[in-house]
Amino acid sequence: MNTRHENQYQILLHRFNCLMVSTAKANHFAGKESISRVTYEESEQGFARRELLNVEKQAIEDRKRREIDEGSYVDSVRNQFHRTLLVHFESQISDVPFLFNEVLGLNDALGELLDMLATKACTVSRLEPLAARVPWLYDELLKVVNAPQHRRKDSRGKVIVVESLRTALSFINIDNLKLLLPTLAFRRTIPQVTDPYPNIKLRAHQYAVMTGLTARELAKRAGVRPNDAFVLGVFTGLGRNAVTRLYFKLFEKVKRSELERAQQEQKRELHDALTKITPSSNFLIALWNDFSASITAQTIQHMQLRRVFINDAASALASQESLEELPLANLVSQASCYAQFRMLSSHKLLSTEKEHAEAKTLLRKSQLNPMDIERLKHLDLASLPLIINPELDNA
């Protein structure tokens, strides 16, 4: 990809990151305005402003100047605040077990469970003791099997409520669990408190599932194990989730500490400025860009996977080196780019005037061939293709 096309892609990548935060931010970056928006010059306020007397104009200008001065002070406090936060952030991301267990809420049995699912000898009886060591999995699996679309009924049409882990595993079956377990694990890591950007939770899940399913489909024709491709595709978002969780947690902690210090030192202006600071989407995106890929690789290494062969590919994706030499890494990189294309397209964030060119930029970056693009165009990337049979698998 030449320099011009690479620059175009970086612009679209930033637009995508904005979409991961909020639709409004992505629309703003893309230069889209609301249809109902009326320019200031055309508004009644604009007309009234033009009719003000010179004295009133001067008063408004003086007030604006004070507001600019105040805003500049708040900006300087915000910048210093985030420098302090970054120190705490960098000290915590070096502790991989802390990130895996405490920040992401996962436990070490997950890797063993994924490895067991990847073996041909996997059975429900072998899965059950491993699944029992993952505390949150029991409730999640019961939600799946007892969901209206998956419920079993007896001969009289009465709904059978599944209550045991073994029955749930048997009902879902091994093939479905290969898709379900990585997705449930990823969903557990999605941050729940992201105010004032609630869309982060939804977009993180969408991107992970889209990337995983795209990678799985591409693997079928690329000589790569589809299960490895799916797991890595879903897990590429682990680092992003860890960064997001840690940022919002530290934001509250640092803000509380700074407010207390300003109050103790009787710095009223500083205290007032701190109360006006809210989480910064720009700072969060910068953290994603700088740290998420490496944290993903370290998190996957921490799982010590022995039968899901994704460690080397995850490291290559983090360094962006040797992708061409590792088919799995290259394939997941393509899947990630294609997922970005699908999400931007679905939110109409490829501008009307440049839509064709912007789409071409993303697809060129993905390096997908026309046959793959055509196949993916008709693929449902919104939900897992689970096929749950009402008959129990007693393996």
LINGI-V815253 format. One record per pair of residues at least 12 apart in sequence whose C-alpha atoms are under 6 Angstrom apart, sorted by the first residue. I is the first residue (numbers start at 1). J is the second residue. If there is no record, write none. Layout:
# LINGI-V815253
i	j
I	J
I	J
This chain:
# LINGI-V815253
i	j
20	200
20	203
21	200
22	199
74	273
104	189
104	242
111	303
111	305
113	130
115	307
115	308
123	395
124	395
152	390
170	392
170	393
171	392
172	388
176	386
190	241
191	245
208	234
209	234
210	339
210	381
211	233
211	335
211	336
211	339
212	230
212	233
212	234
214	335
215	229
215	230
215	332
215	335
216	229
216	230
228	308
233	332
238	296
239	292
239	293
239	295
239	296
240	288
240	292
259	271
293	318
294	318
297	314
297	315
313	329
334	366
337	366
